[in-house]
């Protein structure tokens, strides 16, 4: 992943990790989800994902 903007990456990682844990994922699964979400954030400008991108991560 080529990082273009790191704003919001840590927040996204934390939020996605906690989401995974609260949805019954293992720590490993939640970490993978969080890493995928944070990598999407750093690859684009701005601290938020589009709704479609977020849904795709959660259902993957």
C-alpha positions as CSV (number, residue, x, y, z in Angstrom):
1,X,0.0,0.0,0.0
2,X,1.3,3.4,-0.9
3,X,0.5,5.8,1.9
4,X,-0.7,9.2,0.8
5,X,-2.3,10.4,4.0
6,X,-2.1,8.9,7.5
7,X,-4.8,11.0,9.1
8,X,-7.3,8.8,10.8
9,X,-5.4,5.5,10.3
10,X,-4.9,4.8,14.1
11,X,-8.5,5.6,14.8
12,X,-9.7,3.4,12.0
13,X,-7.5,0.6,13.2
14,X,-8.8,0.9,16.8
15,X,-12.4,1.1,15.7
16,X,-12.3,-1.8,13.3
17,X,-10.5,-3.9,15.9
18,X,-13.1,-3.2,18.5
19,X,-15.9,-3.8,16.0
20,X,-14.4,-7.2,15.2
21,X,-14.1,-8.2,18.8
22,X,-17.7,-7.1,19.6
23,X,-18.9,-9.2,16.6
24,X,-17.3,-12.3,18.0
25,X,-14.1,-12.4,15.9
26,X,-10.9,-13.7,17.4
27,X,-8.1,-11.3,18.1
28,X,-6.3,-12.5,14.9
29,X,-9.4,-12.0,12.8
30,X,-10.1,-8.6,14.3
31,X,-6.5,-7.5,13.7
32,X,-6.7,-8.5,10.1
33,X,-9.9,-6.5,9.7
34,X,-8.3,-3.6,11.4
35,X,-5.2,-3.7,9.3
36,X,-7.2,-3.9,6.1
37,X,-9.3,-0.9,7.2
38,X,-6.3,1.2,8.2
39,X,-4.6,0.4,4.9
40,X,-7.6,1.7,3.0
41,X,-7.4,4.9,5.0
42,X,-3.7,5.6,4.3
43,X,-4.2,4.9,0.6
44,X,-6.5,7.8,0.1
45,X,-6.9,11.4,1.3
46,X,-9.1,12.0,4.3
47,X,-9.9,10.2,7.5
48,X,-13.0,8.3,6.4
49,X,-13.9,5.4,4.1
50,X,-16.8,5.6,1.8
51,X,-19.8,3.6,3.0
52,X,-19.3,1.0,0.1
53,X,-15.7,0.5,1.1
54,X,-16.6,-0.1,4.7
55,X,-19.3,-2.5,3.9
56,X,-17.0,-4.5,1.6
57,X,-14.4,-4.8,4.4
58,X,-16.9,-6.0,7.0
59,X,-18.4,-8.6,4.6
60,X,-15.1,-9.9,3.3
